Structures are given as C-alpha cells and as structure tokens.
Amino acid sequence: MPNSNKKIPFRYDIVGSFLRPEHLKNARTAFADGDLSKEELTKVEDKAIIELIEKQKTAGLYAVTDGEFRRRWWHLDFIAGLNGITVYDFQTTAFGLTTEAQGTYVSGPLSFSDNHPFLEHFRFTQKYASPALAKQTIPGPNMIFLDSLILSKQYNEQPIYDSLEAFKKDLIQTYQDAIQAFYDAGCRYLQLDDTSWGGLFDDRFREMIKANGLDADQLLTDFQEVTEKSLANKPADLAVTFHFCKGNFQSHWLYNGSYEKIAKNLFSIDAFDGFFLEYDDERSGGFEPLKELKDQRIVLGLITTKNGQLEISDMLVERINEAAQFVPLEQICLSPQCGFASTHEGNHLTEDDQWQKIELLKTVAETVWQDA
C-alpha cells in the first residue's frame, strides 16, 4: 500500500476514532475500579490497537490511527497532558442527555511537556502502521481557548493571564512545540480536531461568549490568528489537516448553524493541507461556503457515524457532484462525518456497521476518482 503517489488528505480518509471492543471497555472499567494495574491495561490496549491497525490496512486505508483506544475523550486526554491545565469532574446536559463528564481549565502558564504520553502513543502506532501511514490526531488550540479559558467558570474566577494576548502567546508556543515534537517522533500526518469554531456561529454559544465579556466575531479573528501562528513553523514535509464537526458525543450533536460565518477565516489558513467538514445531515447546511476554499482539499463528511444505517452509494456520488458545483472535483475527498467513538462509550452503531461504512467509503471514492 505505497503512499508515495498519494496526496494528503487521501481521496478516502478517516477522522480517527473507532469503536472500542468490549474487552477493552471492560479492562478500562477494571483499571478504574482498582482491579487491573496500569501495566496490565496497557497490554490490553496494545493488543487491541495492533488488531485495529491490521483491520484498517485490510480495509485498504492509506492512513491508520490507534483508534484513540487509549483515550477517555477525543480531546481532553491530550489537553490534560499539557502544563498549566487542571481537569475536573462535572455533570452535563449539553448534548441532550444527562451524563458524567470532565472539563479542563487553565490553572497555570501553558506549555508543552516533552514527556507528553501521546508521543509514545504515536511511536507505538507507527511501529505497526507500515506500509500505511500513521496518522496522529490532537485537539486544536482553540479548544483550550474556548473551553478552558473563555467559557471556564474556574478560570474566570481566578485568571492566570493579565491579557488575552499573553495567553495567546503561550497557547501558540505550546502548539508550535507540540507539532515539532510529533514531527521529531516521526509523524508526517497530523490532524487538528477543533469543534470550538462551532461556538462562533451557534447562537446559544455566541450569547455565552458575550456574557463572558467577549465578542464572537472578534474571536473568529483570534481563532484564525492562533491557528495560523501555531502552524507557522510547520516542517514542509508534515501534512496537517483540520477536522470540524458539530459535536459527537454518543451520537448526539452540540452546535447549530451554517459554515458561512467561519468559512472565509478558516479556509484562509494556508498551512492546512485539507479540511474535514461534517456534511451528513440537514444541519450541515449547503455546500456554498466551499466557494471560499483556496487550493487545499476539502474532505466531505457525508457518511454518518451517528447511526448504523448504511448510506446509498448513488446518493453519496450525487452529493459529491453537488459540492463540485462550488469547488473543483479534484480538490474533493470523502470521509465519515466524524470518528466512530469520540469518547470511550462510542456511538450508537455496531462494529459491523462501522466496517461496512469504511468499505462503502472506499468503494464510492474509487467510483468517483481515478486516483483513489
């Protein structure tokens, strides 16, 4: 499965997370209950990840991940490993269901740790990925900006920084260091998952931002600046993509609104090689915002991970052709709308459903693009 003639993001690609096998879930529960040691849990994770990587390669994927099998959350585990972050437990109803959750807030000067566990996690994935490419996913910097600072009650009660500019400076340096560290570890395909941009077009979140004394339209400029500067020193042979969905927690969504408000700023970030955008239902809106795209690739998330119903291939091809009215077909790729398990619980579908969707992904892409 050579990648030398394939461009990132690939014609058929994945967001990153996969459903955790039951035996892995059970092992994590046993560890949490004190009935399994950390070393024993790691052995279970290692075995499950090796098996997952092989399944991804068998499915014909050019880029493979560890499925985020070592994570509790798609974003929080990475953020928790940074210096200057505190994790706390709380109960949420944000996704339309009441459940126990965790959050983070900035409690000290931000910086990247050279001993961040995700570096070793990547090295493990890379060891077994060949001949596919090991893809690393991490949350984007504005997840910290929005959740851990702007909307954080704990931070606003006890702010660490004298100004937003001082905070942004440390946030940018933290991500520059993180990107370089993954590159030095051998990573050549990095993806920033960043749902925080949804808070800039969702009316409810815009009001929350306003209640905290800030303007969502100004933050759009700040988010762009933080992201651009975080990528400013990106090595030339490191491909970096951006993934955005409107929330994906046990098949529930979070944000409403159109991409129109963020498209110009987001697509102006030249350092990205491509953008993964959710387009699996009517809440995604139309393809018109794609007119703002420059020369990067757009990966259409047309295959839902929220349920197990298999999409009809002809309808997917029709949707791709609709998007091609606004951006050249040459720049379009295909993926699921999100990962299959943004948290360890996973979405409401089976592993068989999951792999059928991956198979459909490949089949449709090969139908549409000769270079798939």
Secondary structure, 3 states (H helix, E strand, C coil): CCCCCCCCCCCECCCCCCCCCHHHHHHHHHHHCCCCCHHHHHHHHHHHHHHHHHHHHHCCCCEECCCCCCCCECCHHHHHCCEEEEEEEEEECCCCCCEEEEEEEEEEEEECCCCCHHHHHHHHHHHHHCCCEECEEEECHHHHHHHHHHCCHHHHHCCCCCCHHHHHHHHHHHHHHHHHHHHHCCCCEEEEECHHHHHHCCHHHHHHHHHCCCCHHHHHHHHHHHHHHHCCCCCCCCEEEEEECCCCECCECCCCCCCHHHHHHHHCCCCCCEEEEECCCHHHCCCHHHHHCCCCEEEEEEECCCECCCCCHHHHHHHHHHHCCCCCHHHEEEEECCCCCCECCCCECCHHHHHHHHHHHHHHHHHHCCCC
